[in-house]
Every structure is written in C-alpha cells, then in structure tokens.
Amino acid sequence: MNYKPIFLALTFIVFGCHQKEDVNIIGMWQSLNGKTVIEFSADKVDLYSNGKAMWSQASKEGVLHYSLNELQRGWYRLVIFDGDKMFVKCKVEIVSKDRIRVYYFKHHNILDMADEYYRTTDFNSLNSIMNKIMEEPDTVYFN
C-alpha cells in the first residue's frame, strides 16, 4: 500500500492546525506598558483606554475591520481599515499563544511605536499579569 498520500494529508492537517493556533489573536489583549487593551473579534478590532473605545470613536465608520496575513513564521501583517481606507498598519510578532508584540507604522514604514500585549479577559488585569510575568526568570538581551 502506498502511504505517501496518507502521510502528506496528515502532515498538512497537523501543520495547518498548528499554524492556526499560533495566529489566534481573537480576544482581549492587555498592554504590558500601560492601561490600554486591544480587542479582536472575528472581523473587528478596537483599542480601549480605561475601558473606553478609542479607535472606533476616531473612525468615520464607527467600526474598524482588519486583515491579518502571514509574512513569515511568527510574523504577520496587520492592516486595520476604516471602511475601505487604511486606518493603521502594523506588524505582529507572535511571542506565544498568550503574548504578542505589535509594531505600529506611519507613512513610509517609519516605526511609530510598539507595544507588547498579554491575553486577558477583562480591562483590569494588568497587575495580575505583571505579577505572573515577574515570577518568570528574567532574560538578558543586552550586555
């Protein structure tokens, strides 16, 4: 019996499912550098400060949609739209299933700012998230 087609199908299923798990950004993400929370639904996105929507209030449409496309493993292009016009363009680095880094760009791909987010379920979890992170050993990146 020729097992090659079965092996290829199983490999595709395993890697296809694994990749989708890495890209699951749907939900709420608490900024590790402040009190903002970014929330993704299946097709909408908004940034909250102190529980108040910031981006949708600044948009003409009142709601922002997004597209997420893989650039290379672990890196994605995130474009946020206000209707049919680009609102914000970003790169997203998937650090882990619970941690992402978002790099916001302005015109001519000049880095505007970057922020790191941790998966959350509410607007008030910064302290508990930071306590959990502080229990982890620190990694030195620069000498």
C-alpha positions as CSV (number, residue, x, y, z in Angstrom):
1,M,0.0,0.0,0.0
2,N,1.2,3.5,-0.8
3,Y,1.3,5.5,2.4
4,K,2.7,8.7,0.9
5,P,-0.7,10.4,0.3
6,I,-1.9,9.5,3.8
7,F,1.4,10.8,5.3
8,L,1.1,14.1,3.3
9,A,-2.5,14.6,4.3
10,L,-1.7,14.0,8.0
11,T,1.3,16.4,7.8
12,F,-0.9,19.0,6.2
13,I,-3.6,18.7,8.9
14,V,-1.1,18.8,11.7
15,F,0.8,21.8,10.5
16,G,-2.3,23.5,9.2
17,C,-4.0,23.2,12.6
18,H,-0.8,24.2,14.5
19,Q,-0.4,27.4,12.4
20,K,-4.0,28.4,13.0
21,E,-3.4,28.0,16.8
22,D,-0.4,30.4,16.6
23,V,-2.4,33.0,14.8
24,N,-5.4,33.1,17.2
25,I,-5.5,36.7,18.1
26,I,-9.2,36.8,18.7
27,G,-9.9,38.1,22.2
28,M,-8.7,40.8,24.5
29,W,-5.0,41.7,25.0
30,Q,-3.7,43.8,27.9
31,S,-0.8,46.2,27.1
32,L,2.2,45.4,29.3
33,N,3.3,49.0,29.0
34,G,0.1,50.8,30.1
35,K,-3.6,50.5,30.7
36,T,-4.7,50.0,27.1
37,V,-6.4,46.9,25.9
38,I,-6.7,45.8,22.2
39,E,-9.6,43.6,21.3
40,F,-10.0,41.5,18.2
41,S,-13.3,39.8,17.2
42,A,-13.6,37.6,14.1
43,D,-13.7,40.7,11.9
44,K,-13.5,43.8,14.1
45,V,-10.8,45.4,16.2
46,D,-10.6,48.3,18.7
47,L,-8.2,49.8,21.2
48,Y,-9.5,50.7,24.7
49,S,-8.1,53.1,27.3
50,N,-9.7,52.8,30.8
51,G,-12.4,50.7,29.2
52,K,-13.4,53.3,26.6
53,A,-13.1,52.6,22.9
54,M,-10.5,54.8,21.3
55,W,-10.1,53.8,17.7
56,S,-13.8,53.3,16.8
57,Q,-14.5,56.8,18.2
58,A,-11.9,58.2,15.9
59,S,-13.1,56.3,12.8
60,K,-15.5,57.7,10.3
61,E,-17.4,54.4,10.1
62,G,-17.6,53.9,13.9
63,V,-16.2,50.4,13.5
64,L,-12.8,49.1,12.3
65,H,-12.1,45.9,10.4
66,Y,-8.8,44.2,9.9
67,S,-6.8,41.8,7.8
68,L,-4.0,39.6,9.1
69,N,-1.6,38.0,6.7
70,E,1.5,35.9,7.4
71,L,4.8,37.5,6.4
72,Q,7.0,34.6,7.7
73,R,6.5,32.2,10.5
74,G,5.7,34.1,13.7
75,W,5.4,37.5,11.9
76,Y,2.2,38.9,10.4
77,R,1.0,42.0,8.6
78,L,-2.0,43.6,10.4
79,V,-3.9,46.2,8.5
80,I,-6.8,48.0,10.2
81,F,-9.5,49.6,7.9
82,D,-12.0,52.4,8.5
83,G,-14.4,51.4,5.7
84,D,-12.2,51.0,2.7
85,K,-9.4,53.3,3.8
86,M,-6.4,52.1,5.8
87,F,-6.6,53.3,9.4
88,V,-3.5,51.7,10.9
89,K,-0.8,49.3,9.6
90,C,1.2,47.1,11.9
91,K,3.4,44.1,12.1
92,V,2.5,41.5,14.7
93,E,5.0,39.2,16.3
94,I,3.5,36.1,17.9
95,V,5.7,35.6,21.0
96,S,3.5,32.8,22.5
97,K,-0.2,31.8,22.5
98,D,-0.7,34.4,25.3
99,R,1.7,37.1,24.2
100,I,2.1,39.3,21.1
101,R,4.1,42.4,20.1
102,V,2.5,44.9,17.8
103,Y,4.7,47.4,15.8
104,Y,2.7,50.4,14.6
105,F,3.9,52.2,11.5
106,K,3.2,55.6,10.0
107,H,3.8,56.8,6.4
108,H,6.9,55.4,4.6
109,N,7.1,52.5,7.0
110,I,8.5,54.6,9.8
111,L,8.0,52.9,13.1
112,D,5.5,54.9,15.1
113,M,5.5,52.9,18.3
114,A,5.5,49.3,19.5
115,D,3.7,47.6,22.4
116,E,3.5,44.1,23.9
117,Y,0.2,42.6,24.9
118,Y,-0.8,39.7,27.0
119,R,-4.0,37.7,26.6
120,T,-6.7,38.7,29.1
121,T,-10.4,38.5,29.7
122,D,-11.1,42.0,31.1
123,F,-9.9,45.6,31.3
124,N,-8.4,45.3,34.8
125,S,-5.8,42.5,34.7
126,L,-2.5,44.4,34.3
127,N,-1.4,43.9,37.9
128,S,-2.1,40.1,37.9
129,I,-0.5,39.7,34.5
130,M,2.6,41.6,35.6
131,N,2.9,39.6,38.9
132,K,2.8,36.4,36.8
133,I,5.5,37.7,34.5
134,M,7.7,38.8,37.4
135,E,7.7,35.3,38.7
136,E,9.4,34.1,35.5
137,P,13.2,34.3,35.3
138,D,14.4,37.5,33.6
139,T,16.2,37.2,30.2
140,V,19.1,39.5,29.5
141,Y,19.1,40.7,25.9
142,F,21.7,43.3,26.0
143,N,25.1,43.3,27.8
